[in-house]
Amino acid sequence: MGKDTTKIALLKTGTRFLKEKGYNHTGIQEILQATGVPKGSFYYYFKSKEDFGLEIIENDAREHNQFLDKYLKDETISPLTRLQRYFEAKYEEFASLQCREGCLLGNLGQELADQNERFRLRLESIFAEWRDRYIDCLQQAQAIGELSPDLDVHILADFCLNSWEGALQQMKVTKSPAPLQTFMSVMFDVVLKR
Amino acid sequence: MGKDTTKIALLKTGTRFLKEKGYNHTGIQEILQATGVPKGSFYYYFKSKEDFGLEIIENDAREHNQFLDKYLKDETISPLTRLQRYFEAKYEEFASLQCREGCLLGNLGQELADQNERFRLRLESIFAEWRDRYIDCLQQAQAIGELSPDLDVHILADFCLNSWEGALQQMKVTKSPAPLQTFMSVMFDVVLKR
């Protein structure tokens, strides 16, 4: 494998292991075995398991920000429709994964927030980036009269992100997409009054 | 230590480790060291680490059900006030823990739902017991006209539990009780229209 290919393969395998097993339970040795990469190569690309984990987080955040922007910046439809389509698309994605894995960054937050301050701070700022995108979309909804001006979009954005993360946790536990459907129906019909 | 004392000490220490480090990352050896109990005694009480973990879950569920009942069956106040007081009491508890740990059973669900079917099934049914208590309380609120009869209490109870779990995850990540306050304000002011 070429240098870039090796690094990409390690990150891809690492992402899969972190989704399946979490951070603490994943060993570098099994990543090396699964990719067929020697230990020396791993440490050429990553200083430590921690740096490896942080780079996996960066990759996931970058991809997810692009996915969010694809939906939330689609000006051909109304702001709340964009938000709804985004959650519907994520719903399809998780349902196709048999309700496994959930949100990698939510999982890592739950696992590591009390243990590793570098992970916690980075995850906190990534979630803030997601929230900012929700806020922007909700502000646009208020501007065109799609959302009541009485509602605080900062609080709504927080609530929306947190509740979605909780719905994903319960999706994993129940192995059913019902918690995601419940989230969408209450969020759009009752909270945002779509 | 007497037999019961030994078992109680093991479960208490195990609960603390599971809250701090999760299941996979906790070793029996460190539980033994922290309690000063020999390995043989551990296996006298528990067939395996898995059985130990499941008994910790049972204990936590039993305690939490009692806590829920204390609040939700207090007929001296209205049903929605009971629900609100319950969340306020949990808020105080988590704030006093410096926003660490979160919900043990939610954490274990996130960590183990894809890995261990015994844990997953047990956790699923415990969460269903919590939901049933919310449903009962919300039905009582509808019966006395405190909650709109148009709302589906089963969906609301699911949403309430899932959103609370997500708020706890974000409380851990942000090390702030704000997500719990956001949960309470949107849930009671907007969703349940308290």
Interface residues (C-beta under 8 A of the other chain):
Chain A: E20 K21 G22 N24 H25 R100 E101 G102 G106 N107 G109 Q110 E111 A113 D114 Q115 R120 L123 E124 F127 L151 I155 L156 D158 F159 L161 N162 S163 W164 E165 G166 A167 L168 Q169 Q170 K172 V173 T174 K175 A178 P179 T182 F183 S185 V186 V190 V191
Chain B: E20 K21 G22 N24 H25 R100 E101 G102 G106 N107 G109 Q110 E111 A113 D114 Q115 R120 L123 E124 F127 L151 I155 L156 D158 F159 L161 N162 S163 W164 E165 G166 A167 L168 Q169 Q170 K172 V173 T174 K175 A178 P179 T182 F183 S185 V186 V190 V191
